[in-house]
Amino acid sequence: MKPRILIVHGPNLNLLGEREPDVYGTATLKDVNAAIRSKARELNVKPVFYQSNHEGRIIDFLHRQRKTVRGLVINPGALTHYSYALHDAIIGICLPAVEVHLSDIHKREEFRRISVTRPACLKQISGKGIEGYVEGLEFITDILNNESKTE
């Protein structure tokens, strides 16, 4: 059975392709997920997608899925900058996690440069567009492959 990897998209990512294309590009969330699906086939993992505009729903989803998946790639959207509850949930589910951002949050408004969820993740990928999600999936898959070699 293929390892399952959570791919979580936070608030407003359902508007990709419409919302601020000069910042986020013209790709839609469907396009992002298609690129992830394609890479997942190559890596022999199964992505489990979820998007919500609600902090509590994302946290509940992480809690429900924690024992059925092996890793997490998450774009917390604006929750990145203030959600200590999401930070704690990522730590609490005890999965290797990567934080991903389409735009380079370090070159944007001052408040966007702060990530309270980053310390809960093994890595942050920012400013690489869709490729950042693909890189995040590769990173998690490498960790899983290394774990299986040591078992």
Biotite code that builds the C-alpha atoms (Angstrom):
import biotite.structure as struc

atoms = struc.array([
    struc.Atom([0.000, 0.000, 0.000], chain_id="A", res_id=1, res_name="MET", atom_name="CA", element="C"),
    struc.Atom([1.272, 3.453, -0.902], chain_id="A", res_id=2, res_name="LYS", atom_name="CA", element="C"),
    struc.Atom([2.127, 5.811, 1.957], chain_id="A", res_id=3, res_name="PRO", atom_name="CA", element="C"),
    struc.Atom([-0.481, 8.545, 2.279], chain_id="A", res_id=4, res_name="ARG", atom_name="CA", element="C"),
    struc.Atom([0.681, 12.155, 2.560], chain_id="A", res_id=5, res_name="ILE", atom_name="CA", element="C"),
    struc.Atom([-1.617, 14.985, 3.635], chain_id="A", res_id=6, res_name="LEU", atom_name="CA", element="C"),
    struc.Atom([-1.681, 18.044, 1.388], chain_id="A", res_id=7, res_name="ILE", atom_name="CA", element="C"),
    struc.Atom([-3.467, 20.820, 3.275], chain_id="A", res_id=8, res_name="VAL", atom_name="CA", element="C"),
    struc.Atom([-4.388, 24.169, 1.752], chain_id="A", res_id=9, res_name="HIS", atom_name="CA", element="C"),
    struc.Atom([-5.436, 26.928, 4.134], chain_id="A", res_id=10, res_name="GLY", atom_name="CA", element="C"),
    struc.Atom([-7.664, 29.994, 3.845], chain_id="A", res_id=11, res_name="PRO", atom_name="CA", element="C"),
    struc.Atom([-8.252, 31.631, 0.474], chain_id="A", res_id=12, res_name="ASN", atom_name="CA", element="C"),
    struc.Atom([-6.286, 29.066, -1.506], chain_id="A", res_id=13, res_name="LEU", atom_name="CA", element="C"),
    struc.Atom([-9.560, 27.994, -3.095], chain_id="A", res_id=14, res_name="ASN", atom_name="CA", element="C"),
    struc.Atom([-9.376, 31.349, -4.935], chain_id="A", res_id=15, res_name="LEU", atom_name="CA", element="C"),
    struc.Atom([-6.043, 30.638, -6.630], chain_id="A", res_id=16, res_name="LEU", atom_name="CA", element="C"),
    struc.Atom([-6.077, 31.779, -10.233], chain_id="A", res_id=17, res_name="GLY", atom_name="CA", element="C"),
    struc.Atom([-8.480, 34.594, -9.369], chain_id="A", res_id=18, res_name="GLU", atom_name="CA", element="C"),
    struc.Atom([-6.968, 36.174, -6.276], chain_id="A", res_id=19, res_name="ARG", atom_name="CA", element="C"),
    struc.Atom([-3.992, 38.475, -6.800], chain_id="A", res_id=20, res_name="GLU", atom_name="CA", element="C"),
    struc.Atom([-2.517, 36.670, -9.829], chain_id="A", res_id=21, res_name="PRO", atom_name="CA", element="C"),
    struc.Atom([0.426, 39.095, -9.758], chain_id="A", res_id=22, res_name="ASP", atom_name="CA", element="C"),
    struc.Atom([1.360, 37.610, -6.359], chain_id="A", res_id=23, res_name="VAL", atom_name="CA", element="C"),
    struc.Atom([0.118, 34.011, -6.542], chain_id="A", res_id=24, res_name="TYR", atom_name="CA", element="C"),
    struc.Atom([0.120, 33.343, -10.290], chain_id="A", res_id=25, res_name="GLY", atom_name="CA", element="C"),
    struc.Atom([-2.680, 32.171, -12.540], chain_id="A", res_id=26, res_name="THR", atom_name="CA", element="C"),
    struc.Atom([-2.663, 28.487, -11.594], chain_id="A", res_id=27, res_name="ALA", atom_name="CA", element="C"),
    struc.Atom([-5.810, 27.303, -9.846], chain_id="A", res_id=28, res_name="THR", atom_name="CA", element="C"),
    struc.Atom([-5.974, 25.014, -6.814], chain_id="A", res_id=29, res_name="LEU", atom_name="CA", element="C"),
    struc.Atom([-7.000, 22.274, -9.240], chain_id="A", res_id=30, res_name="LYS", atom_name="CA", element="C"),
    struc.Atom([-3.751, 22.907, -11.181], chain_id="A", res_id=31, res_name="ASP", atom_name="CA", element="C"),
    struc.Atom([-1.714, 22.764, -7.967], chain_id="A", res_id=32, res_name="VAL", atom_name="CA", element="C"),
    struc.Atom([-3.321, 19.469, -6.964], chain_id="A", res_id=33, res_name="ASN", atom_name="CA", element="C"),
    struc.Atom([-2.790, 18.017, -10.462], chain_id="A", res_id=34, res_name="ALA", atom_name="CA", element="C"),
    struc.Atom([0.946, 18.782, -10.268], chain_id="A", res_id=35, res_name="ALA", atom_name="CA", element="C"),
    struc.Atom([1.106, 17.164, -6.826], chain_id="A", res_id=36, res_name="ILE", atom_name="CA", element="C"),
    struc.Atom([-0.830, 14.100, -8.066], chain_id="A", res_id=37, res_name="ARG", atom_name="CA", element="C"),
    struc.Atom([1.572, 13.720, -10.982], chain_id="A", res_id=38, res_name="SER", atom_name="CA", element="C"),
    struc.Atom([4.653, 13.880, -8.736], chain_id="A", res_id=39, res_name="LYS", atom_name="CA", element="C"),
    struc.Atom([2.998, 11.563, -6.192], chain_id="A", res_id=40, res_name="ALA", atom_name="CA", element="C"),
    struc.Atom([2.554, 8.870, -8.882], chain_id="A", res_id=41, res_name="ARG", atom_name="CA", element="C"),
    struc.Atom([6.248, 9.178, -9.698], chain_id="A", res_id=42, res_name="GLU", atom_name="CA", element="C"),
    struc.Atom([7.190, 8.940, -6.003], chain_id="A", res_id=43, res_name="LEU", atom_name="CA", element="C"),
    struc.Atom([4.727, 6.095, -5.358], chain_id="A", res_id=44, res_name="ASN", atom_name="CA", element="C"),
    struc.Atom([2.825, 7.935, -2.606], chain_id="A", res_id=45, res_name="VAL", atom_name="CA", element="C"),
    struc.Atom([-0.856, 8.819, -2.309], chain_id="A", res_id=46, res_name="LYS", atom_name="CA", element="C"),
    struc.Atom([-1.745, 12.476, -1.670], chain_id="A", res_id=47, res_name="PRO", atom_name="CA", element="C"),
    struc.Atom([-4.762, 13.213, 0.525], chain_id="A", res_id=48, res_name="VAL", atom_name="CA", element="C"),
    struc.Atom([-6.008, 16.710, -0.286], chain_id="A", res_id=49, res_name="PHE", atom_name="CA", element="C"),
    struc.Atom([-7.884, 19.099, 1.965], chain_id="A", res_id=50, res_name="TYR", atom_name="CA", element="C"),
    struc.Atom([-8.684, 22.804, 1.756], chain_id="A", res_id=51, res_name="GLN", atom_name="CA", element="C"),
    struc.Atom([-10.560, 24.917, 4.259], chain_id="A", res_id=52, res_name="SER", atom_name="CA", element="C"),
    struc.Atom([-10.977, 28.565, 5.094], chain_id="A", res_id=53, res_name="ASN", atom_name="CA", element="C"),
    struc.Atom([-11.562, 27.630, 8.751], chain_id="A", res_id=54, res_name="HIS", atom_name="CA", element="C"),
    struc.Atom([-8.770, 27.138, 11.267], chain_id="A", res_id=55, res_name="GLU", atom_name="CA", element="C"),
    struc.Atom([-10.699, 24.690, 13.444], chain_id="A", res_id=56, res_name="GLY", atom_name="CA", element="C"),
    struc.Atom([-11.691, 22.515, 10.505], chain_id="A", res_id=57, res_name="ARG", atom_name="CA", element="C"),
    struc.Atom([-8.075, 22.235, 9.412], chain_id="A", res_id=58, res_name="ILE", atom_name="CA", element="C"),
    struc.Atom([-7.027, 21.283, 12.935], chain_id="A", res_id=59, res_name="ILE", atom_name="CA", element="C"),
    struc.Atom([-9.868, 18.739, 13.219], chain_id="A", res_id=60, res_name="ASP", atom_name="CA", element="C"),
    struc.Atom([-8.845, 17.247, 9.853], chain_id="A", res_id=61, res_name="PHE", atom_name="CA", element="C"),
    struc.Atom([-5.214, 16.904, 10.978], chain_id="A", res_id=62, res_name="LEU", atom_name="CA", element="C"),
    struc.Atom([-6.333, 15.205, 14.187], chain_id="A", res_id=63, res_name="HIS", atom_name="CA", element="C"),
    struc.Atom([-8.635, 12.785, 12.328], chain_id="A", res_id=64, res_name="ARG", atom_name="CA", element="C"),
    struc.Atom([-6.007, 11.840, 9.751], chain_id="A", res_id=65, res_name="GLN", atom_name="CA", element="C"),
    struc.Atom([-2.958, 11.590, 12.020], chain_id="A", res_id=66, res_name="ARG", atom_name="CA", element="C"),
    struc.Atom([-2.941, 7.798, 12.291], chain_id="A", res_id=67, res_name="LYS", atom_name="CA", element="C"),
    struc.Atom([-3.729, 7.070, 8.655], chain_id="A", res_id=68, res_name="THR", atom_name="CA", element="C"),
    struc.Atom([-0.988, 9.135, 6.956], chain_id="A", res_id=69, res_name="VAL", atom_name="CA", element="C"),
    struc.Atom([2.806, 9.365, 7.041], chain_id="A", res_id=70, res_name="ARG", atom_name="CA", element="C"),
    struc.Atom([3.519, 13.058, 6.437], chain_id="A", res_id=71, res_name="GLY", atom_name="CA", element="C"),
    struc.Atom([2.167, 16.550, 5.862], chain_id="A", res_id=72, res_name="LEU", atom_name="CA", element="C"),
    struc.Atom([2.692, 19.268, 3.268], chain_id="A", res_id=73, res_name="VAL", atom_name="CA", element="C"),
    struc.Atom([0.799, 22.355, 4.394], chain_id="A", res_id=74, res_name="ILE", atom_name="CA", element="C"),
    struc.Atom([0.215, 25.838, 3.065], chain_id="A", res_id=75, res_name="ASN", atom_name="CA", element="C"),
    struc.Atom([-1.426, 27.478, 6.085], chain_id="A", res_id=76, res_name="PRO", atom_name="CA", element="C"),
    struc.Atom([-2.217, 30.680, 4.170], chain_id="A", res_id=77, res_name="GLY", atom_name="CA", element="C"),
    struc.Atom([-2.771, 33.576, 6.552], chain_id="A", res_id=78, res_name="ALA", atom_name="CA", element="C"),
    struc.Atom([-2.885, 31.152, 9.503], chain_id="A", res_id=79, res_name="LEU", atom_name="CA", element="C"),
    struc.Atom([0.894, 31.047, 9.096], chain_id="A", res_id=80, res_name="THR", atom_name="CA", element="C"),
    struc.Atom([1.223, 34.401, 10.777], chain_id="A", res_id=81, res_name="HIS", atom_name="CA", element="C"),
    struc.Atom([-0.869, 33.975, 13.911], chain_id="A", res_id=82, res_name="TYR", atom_name="CA", element="C"),
    struc.Atom([-2.213, 30.463, 14.483], chain_id="A", res_id=83, res_name="SER", atom_name="CA", element="C"),
    struc.Atom([-0.495, 29.001, 17.492], chain_id="A", res_id=84, res_name="TYR", atom_name="CA", element="C"),
    struc.Atom([-3.364, 26.505, 17.584], chain_id="A", res_id=85, res_name="ALA", atom_name="CA", element="C"),
    struc.Atom([-2.319, 25.207, 14.152], chain_id="A", res_id=86, res_name="LEU", atom_name="CA", element="C"),
    struc.Atom([1.334, 25.194, 15.263], chain_id="A", res_id=87, res_name="HIS", atom_name="CA", element="C"),
    struc.Atom([0.374, 23.039, 18.236], chain_id="A", res_id=88, res_name="ASP", atom_name="CA", element="C"),
    struc.Atom([-1.760, 20.730, 16.063], chain_id="A", res_id=89, res_name="ALA", atom_name="CA", element="C"),
    struc.Atom([1.132, 20.129, 13.655], chain_id="A", res_id=90, res_name="ILE", atom_name="CA", element="C"),
    struc.Atom([3.385, 19.232, 16.583], chain_id="A", res_id=91, res_name="ILE", atom_name="CA", element="C"),
    struc.Atom([0.626, 17.162, 18.179], chain_id="A", res_id=92, res_name="GLY", atom_name="CA", element="C"),
    struc.Atom([0.069, 14.870, 15.198], chain_id="A", res_id=93, res_name="ILE", atom_name="CA", element="C"),
    struc.Atom([3.742, 13.778, 15.276], chain_id="A", res_id=94, res_name="CYS", atom_name="CA", element="C"),
    struc.Atom([4.243, 13.623, 11.503], chain_id="A", res_id=95, res_name="LEU", atom_name="CA", element="C"),
    struc.Atom([7.077, 14.999, 9.412], chain_id="A", res_id=96, res_name="PRO", atom_name="CA", element="C"),
    struc.Atom([5.759, 18.289, 8.036], chain_id="A", res_id=97, res_name="ALA", atom_name="CA", element="C"),
    struc.Atom([6.761, 20.886, 5.450], chain_id="A", res_id=98, res_name="VAL", atom_name="CA", element="C"),
    struc.Atom([5.307, 24.402, 5.291], chain_id="A", res_id=99, res_name="GLU", atom_name="CA", element="C"),
    struc.Atom([4.854, 25.681, 1.733], chain_id="A", res_id=100, res_name="VAL", atom_name="CA", element="C"),
    struc.Atom([4.037, 29.139, 0.357], chain_id="A", res_id=101, res_name="HIS", atom_name="CA", element="C"),
    struc.Atom([3.501, 29.999, -3.298], chain_id="A", res_id=102, res_name="LEU", atom_name="CA", element="C"),
    struc.Atom([4.824, 33.531, -2.861], chain_id="A", res_id=103, res_name="SER", atom_name="CA", element="C"),
    struc.Atom([8.023, 34.501, -1.079], chain_id="A", res_id=104, res_name="ASP", atom_name="CA", element="C"),
    struc.Atom([6.652, 35.539, 2.316], chain_id="A", res_id=105, res_name="ILE", atom_name="CA", element="C"),
    struc.Atom([10.072, 36.932, 3.267], chain_id="A", res_id=106, res_name="HIS", atom_name="CA", element="C"),
    struc.Atom([9.806, 39.595, 0.568], chain_id="A", res_id=107, res_name="LYS", atom_name="CA", element="C"),
    struc.Atom([6.232, 40.649, 1.289], chain_id="A", res_id=108, res_name="ARG", atom_name="CA", element="C"),
    struc.Atom([4.559, 42.830, 3.901], chain_id="A", res_id=109, res_name="GLU", atom_name="CA", element="C"),
    struc.Atom([6.224, 42.847, 7.312], chain_id="A", res_id=110, res_name="GLU", atom_name="CA", element="C"),
    struc.Atom([3.448, 40.826, 8.986], chain_id="A", res_id=111, res_name="PHE", atom_name="CA", element="C"),
    struc.Atom([3.736, 38.068, 6.344], chain_id="A", res_id=112, res_name="ARG", atom_name="CA", element="C"),
    struc.Atom([7.410, 37.533, 7.117], chain_id="A", res_id=113, res_name="ARG", atom_name="CA", element="C"),
    struc.Atom([6.548, 35.988, 10.478], chain_id="A", res_id=114, res_name="ILE", atom_name="CA", element="C"),
    struc.Atom([5.599, 32.327, 10.548], chain_id="A", res_id=115, res_name="SER", atom_name="CA", element="C"),
    struc.Atom([4.420, 30.903, 13.840], chain_id="A", res_id=116, res_name="VAL", atom_name="CA", element="C"),
    struc.Atom([3.824, 27.521, 12.174], chain_id="A", res_id=117, res_name="THR", atom_name="CA", element="C"),
    struc.Atom([7.351, 27.172, 10.758], chain_id="A", res_id=118, res_name="ARG", atom_name="CA", element="C"),
    struc.Atom([8.921, 25.901, 14.019], chain_id="A", res_id=119, res_name="PRO", atom_name="CA", element="C"),
    struc.Atom([6.444, 22.989, 13.983], chain_id="A", res_id=120, res_name="ALA", atom_name="CA", element="C"),
    struc.Atom([7.717, 21.891, 10.560], chain_id="A", res_id=121, res_name="CYS", atom_name="CA", element="C"),
    struc.Atom([10.979, 20.364, 9.424], chain_id="A", res_id=122, res_name="LEU", atom_name="CA", element="C"),
    struc.Atom([11.292, 22.780, 6.525], chain_id="A", res_id=123, res_name="LYS", atom_name="CA", element="C"),
    struc.Atom([9.722, 25.846, 4.941], chain_id="A", res_id=124, res_name="GLN", atom_name="CA", element="C"),
    struc.Atom([9.588, 26.348, 1.169], chain_id="A", res_id=125, res_name="ILE", atom_name="CA", element="C"),
    struc.Atom([8.613, 29.825, 0.070], chain_id="A", res_id=126, res_name="SER", atom_name="CA", element="C"),
    struc.Atom([8.382, 31.621, -3.260], chain_id="A", res_id=127, res_name="GLY", atom_name="CA", element="C"),
    struc.Atom([8.641, 28.682, -5.651], chain_id="A", res_id=128, res_name="LYS", atom_name="CA", element="C"),
    struc.Atom([5.023, 28.571, -6.800], chain_id="A", res_id=129, res_name="GLY", atom_name="CA", element="C"),
    struc.Atom([3.616, 25.129, -7.530], chain_id="A", res_id=130, res_name="ILE", atom_name="CA", element="C"),
    struc.Atom([7.152, 23.727, -7.569], chain_id="A", res_id=131, res_name="GLU", atom_name="CA", element="C"),
    struc.Atom([7.316, 24.402, -3.823], chain_id="A", res_id=132, res_name="GLY", atom_name="CA", element="C"),
    struc.Atom([4.547, 21.870, -3.201], chain_id="A", res_id=133, res_name="TYR", atom_name="CA", element="C"),
    struc.Atom([6.336, 19.332, -5.401], chain_id="A", res_id=134, res_name="VAL", atom_name="CA", element="C"),
    struc.Atom([9.595, 19.949, -3.537], chain_id="A", res_id=135, res_name="GLU", atom_name="CA", element="C"),
    struc.Atom([7.761, 19.551, -0.220], chain_id="A", res_id=136, res_name="GLY", atom_name="CA", element="C"),
    struc.Atom([6.296, 16.232, -1.324], chain_id="A", res_id=137, res_name="LEU", atom_name="CA", element="C"),
    struc.Atom([9.751, 15.052, -2.415], chain_id="A", res_id=138, res_name="GLU", atom_name="CA", element="C"),
    struc.Atom([11.214, 16.098, 0.950], chain_id="A", res_id=139, res_name="PHE", atom_name="CA", element="C"),
    struc.Atom([8.596, 14.130, 2.917], chain_id="A", res_id=140, res_name="ILE", atom_name="CA", element="C"),
    struc.Atom([8.978, 11.113, 0.623], chain_id="A", res_id=141, res_name="THR", atom_name="CA", element="C"),
    struc.Atom([12.766, 11.151, 1.119], chain_id="A", res_id=142, res_name="ASP", atom_name="CA", element="C"),
    struc.Atom([12.240, 11.094, 4.885], chain_id="A", res_id=143, res_name="ILE", atom_name="CA", element="C"),
    struc.Atom([9.863, 8.127, 4.588], chain_id="A", res_id=144, res_name="LEU", atom_name="CA", element="C"),
    struc.Atom([12.265, 6.276, 2.298], chain_id="A", res_id=145, res_name="ASN", atom_name="CA", element="C"),
    struc.Atom([15.125, 6.852, 4.732], chain_id="A", res_id=146, res_name="ASN", atom_name="CA", element="C"),
    struc.Atom([12.983, 5.630, 7.638], chain_id="A", res_id=147, res_name="GLU", atom_name="CA", element="C"),
    struc.Atom([12.181, 2.391, 5.800], chain_id="A", res_id=148, res_name="SER", atom_name="CA", element="C"),
    struc.Atom([15.909, 1.798, 5.127], chain_id="A", res_id=149, res_name="LYS", atom_name="CA", element="C"),
    struc.Atom([16.713, 1.993, 8.837], chain_id="A", res_id=150, res_name="THR", atom_name="CA", element="C"),
    struc.Atom([13.898, -0.271, 9.992], chain_id="A", res_id=151, res_name="GLU", atom_name="CA", element="C"),
])
